[in-house]
Amino acid sequence: MRQTRAVLDIETVGVPFESLDAPTKEYFLRRASSPEEEEEVKTSLGLYPLTGFVVAIGLFDPDTQKGAMYYQSPGSEPTLPLEEDGILYETGTEGEILRKFWNYVKDLKSVITYNGRGFDCPYLLVRSAAHRIKPTRQLMPNRYSSDAHIDLMDRLSYFGSVRRNFSLDMWCRAFGIKSPKEVVHGSEVGRLFSEGRHLDIARYCARDIRATSELFTIWEEYISWVPSRQ
């Protein structure tokens, strides 16, 4: 079966705070009013593509149940491609895994994310620009009418109409989907990367894309309204 759509998720890590220049440090710390808030700023640099970088990119086809995991594994010999549960794992530098990502998605009809408009896709675009890599497809099309990017956070909140946006973890628990947060939480990725546990990060990302794929299947079958064809 030809792949026409894929679930997308990324993992990111911030640069060391000490590596930033003085104006950038001042910019981030200007609103921190306590040592605790300063520490929170220093550990949140991975949230921003100007002070962070991509360490894993996961892609998973909900139809074929196959996918790819591109991840950084610096300081170790490149590993041969590893396949687990239909997902092919490959390593590379940030620039290399970004190029692999753009090659994978260039002919897809749809990209499926959870909060991809607010995080994953802008992050990928900015980091790709940092490496002078041109996109091969539109990741941020019209928010309301295009199926080129289906952001489940948008769709499940009816584009902000409901009172609150819930996390992927909350949706998984509500629908009986095994939550990826039961093993590793996103806040731990920076520590895992510094400890050299790169494959653990990739496997955590793989659990994320599988959970998102299951949530997408429920949304598509039971929540999304598609008019019947007469």
C-alpha positions as CSV (number, residue, x, y, z in Angstrom):
1,M,0.0,0.0,0.0
2,R,1.4,3.4,-1.0
3,Q,1.9,5.8,1.9
4,T,-0.4,8.8,1.6
5,R,-0.3,10.2,5.2
6,A,1.8,10.0,8.2
7,V,1.7,10.9,11.9
8,L,4.5,13.3,12.8
9,D,6.2,14.0,16.2
10,I,9.6,15.4,17.1
11,E,11.8,15.6,20.2
12,T,14.0,18.6,20.9
13,V,16.8,19.6,23.3
14,G,18.1,23.0,24.3
15,V,21.6,24.3,24.0
16,P,23.5,24.8,27.3
17,F,22.5,28.1,28.8
18,E,26.1,29.0,29.4
19,S,26.8,28.8,25.7
20,L,24.4,31.8,25.0
21,D,25.8,35.3,24.5
22,A,25.1,38.0,27.1
23,P,22.2,39.7,25.3
24,T,20.4,36.4,24.8
25,K,20.8,35.4,28.4
26,E,19.5,38.8,29.5
27,Y,16.5,38.4,27.1
28,F,15.5,35.1,28.6
29,L,16.1,36.0,32.3
30,R,14.5,39.5,32.3
31,R,11.2,38.2,33.6
32,A,12.6,35.6,36.0
33,S,12.2,37.0,39.6
34,S,13.5,34.0,41.6
35,P,16.2,31.3,41.4
36,E,13.5,28.8,40.7
37,E,12.2,30.8,37.7
38,E,15.7,31.3,36.4
39,E,16.3,27.5,36.5
40,E,13.0,26.9,34.7
41,V,14.1,29.3,32.0
42,K,17.4,27.5,31.6
43,T,15.8,24.1,31.3
44,S,13.2,25.2,28.8
45,L,15.5,26.3,25.9
46,G,14.6,23.2,23.9
47,L,11.1,24.6,23.4
48,Y,12.4,27.2,21.0
49,P,14.1,26.6,17.7
50,L,16.4,29.6,18.2
51,T,17.9,28.0,21.3
52,G,17.3,24.3,20.7
53,F,17.7,21.6,18.1
54,V,15.9,18.5,16.9
55,V,17.1,15.2,18.2
56,A,14.4,12.8,16.9
57,I,11.8,12.9,14.1
58,G,9.1,10.2,14.1
59,L,6.8,9.4,11.2
60,F,4.1,6.6,11.2
61,D,1.5,5.7,8.6
62,P,-1.8,4.8,10.3
63,D,-2.8,2.7,7.3
64,T,0.2,0.6,6.7
65,Q,1.4,0.6,10.4
66,K,4.9,1.3,9.2
67,G,7.1,4.3,9.7
68,A,10.6,5.8,10.2
69,M,12.5,7.2,13.1
70,Y,15.4,9.6,12.4
71,Y,17.4,10.5,15.4
72,Q,20.7,12.0,16.5
73,S,23.2,9.7,18.2
74,P,26.4,11.9,18.6
75,G,29.5,10.5,20.1
76,S,28.9,6.9,18.9
77,E,29.4,5.0,15.7
78,P,26.5,5.3,13.2
79,T,24.3,2.2,13.7
80,L,22.9,0.1,10.9
81,P,19.2,0.7,10.3
82,L,17.2,-1.0,13.1
83,E,13.6,-2.0,12.6
84,E,11.2,-2.4,15.5
85,D,7.5,-3.0,15.2
86,G,7.4,-1.7,11.7
87,I,9.4,1.4,12.4
88,L,12.9,1.8,10.7
89,Y,15.4,3.6,12.9
90,E,18.2,5.6,11.3
91,T,20.8,8.0,12.8
92,G,22.4,11.2,11.6
93,T,23.3,14.8,12.5
94,E,20.5,17.3,12.8
95,G,20.9,18.4,9.2
96,E,20.9,14.8,8.0
97,I,17.7,13.8,9.9
98,L,16.0,16.9,8.7
99,R,16.8,16.0,5.1
100,K,15.6,12.5,5.6
101,F,12.3,13.9,7.0
102,W,11.7,16.2,4.0
103,N,12.4,13.4,1.6
104,Y,9.9,11.2,3.4
105,V,7.0,13.7,3.5
106,K,7.4,15.3,0.1
107,D,4.7,13.2,-1.6
108,L,2.3,12.6,1.3
109,K,-1.3,13.8,1.1
110,S,-1.6,14.5,4.8
111,V,0.6,15.0,7.9
112,I,-1.1,14.3,11.2
113,T,0.1,15.8,14.5
114,Y,-1.0,16.7,18.0
115,N,-0.2,20.4,18.5
116,G,2.0,20.3,15.4
117,R,0.9,23.8,14.4
118,G,2.0,25.2,17.7
119,F,5.3,23.3,18.0
120,D,6.5,20.5,15.7
121,C,6.0,22.1,12.2
122,P,7.3,25.6,13.0
123,Y,10.2,24.1,14.8
124,L,11.1,21.9,11.8
125,L,10.8,24.8,9.4
126,V,13.1,27.1,11.5
127,R,15.7,24.4,12.1
128,S,15.7,23.5,8.5
129,A,16.3,27.1,7.6
130,A,19.2,27.2,10.0
131,H,20.7,24.4,7.9
132,R,19.6,26.1,4.6
133,I,17.4,23.1,3.8
134,K,14.3,23.9,1.7
135,P,10.9,22.4,2.6
136,T,9.5,19.8,0.1
137,R,5.9,20.4,1.1
138,Q,3.6,22.8,2.9
139,L,3.4,22.0,6.7
140,M,1.3,25.0,7.7
141,P,-1.6,25.2,5.2
142,N,-4.9,26.9,5.9
143,R,-5.8,26.0,9.5
144,Y,-9.6,25.5,9.0
145,S,-10.1,23.8,5.7
146,S,-7.1,21.9,4.6
147,D,-6.4,18.2,5.3
148,A,-2.8,18.6,4.2
149,H,-2.1,19.0,8.0
150,I,-4.5,17.5,10.5
151,D,-3.7,18.8,13.9
152,L,-5.6,16.7,16.4
153,M,-5.4,19.4,19.1
154,D,-7.2,21.8,16.8
155,R,-9.7,19.2,15.7
156,L,-10.5,17.8,19.1
157,S,-10.9,21.3,20.6
158,Y,-13.0,22.4,17.5
159,F,-10.4,25.1,16.9
160,G,-10.6,26.5,20.4
161,S,-14.4,26.4,20.7
162,V,-14.3,24.1,23.8
163,R,-13.3,25.4,27.2
164,R,-9.9,23.7,27.4
165,N,-7.2,22.1,25.3
166,F,-6.2,18.7,26.8
167,S,-2.8,17.1,26.5
168,L,-2.1,14.0,24.4
169,D,-1.7,12.1,27.6
170,M,-5.2,13.1,28.8
171,W,-6.8,12.1,25.5
172,C,-5.0,8.7,25.6
173,R,-6.2,8.0,29.1
174,A,-9.7,9.0,28.2
175,F,-9.8,6.6,25.3
176,G,-7.9,3.7,26.8
177,I,-4.8,4.3,24.6
178,K,-1.4,3.4,26.2
179,S,0.1,6.8,27.0
180,P,3.8,7.3,26.0
181,K,4.1,9.5,29.2
182,E,3.8,6.4,31.4
183,V,7.4,5.5,30.6
184,V,9.2,8.8,29.7
185,H,8.0,12.4,29.9
186,G,9.0,15.0,27.4
187,S,10.7,17.0,30.1
188,E,13.2,14.2,30.5
189,V,14.5,14.2,27.0
190,G,17.2,16.8,27.7
191,R,18.6,14.7,30.5
192,L,18.5,11.5,28.4
193,F,20.3,13.2,25.6
194,S,23.1,14.4,28.0
195,E,23.4,10.9,29.3
196,G,23.8,9.5,25.8
197,R,20.5,7.6,25.9
198,H,19.7,8.5,22.3
199,L,17.9,5.3,21.4
200,D,15.7,5.7,24.5
201,I,14.6,9.1,23.1
202,A,13.9,7.6,19.7
203,R,11.8,4.8,21.3
204,Y,9.9,7.4,23.4
205,C,9.2,9.4,20.2
206,A,8.0,6.1,18.6
207,R,5.5,5.6,21.4
208,D,4.3,9.1,20.8
209,I,3.6,8.6,17.1
210,R,1.8,5.3,17.8
211,A,-0.4,6.8,20.5
212,T,-1.2,9.8,18.2
213,S,-2.0,7.3,15.4
214,E,-4.5,5.5,17.6
215,L,-6.1,8.8,18.7
216,F,-6.3,9.8,15.0
217,T,-8.1,6.6,14.2
218,I,-10.7,7.2,16.9
219,W,-11.1,10.8,15.8
220,E,-11.5,9.8,12.1
221,E,-14.0,7.0,12.8
222,Y,-16.1,8.3,15.6
223,I,-15.7,12.1,15.8
224,S,-14.9,13.6,12.5
225,W,-18.1,14.1,10.4
226,V,-17.8,13.2,6.8
227,P,-21.0,13.5,4.7
228,S,-22.1,10.2,3.1
229,R,-21.9,10.0,-0.7
230,Q,-25.3,9.3,-2.3
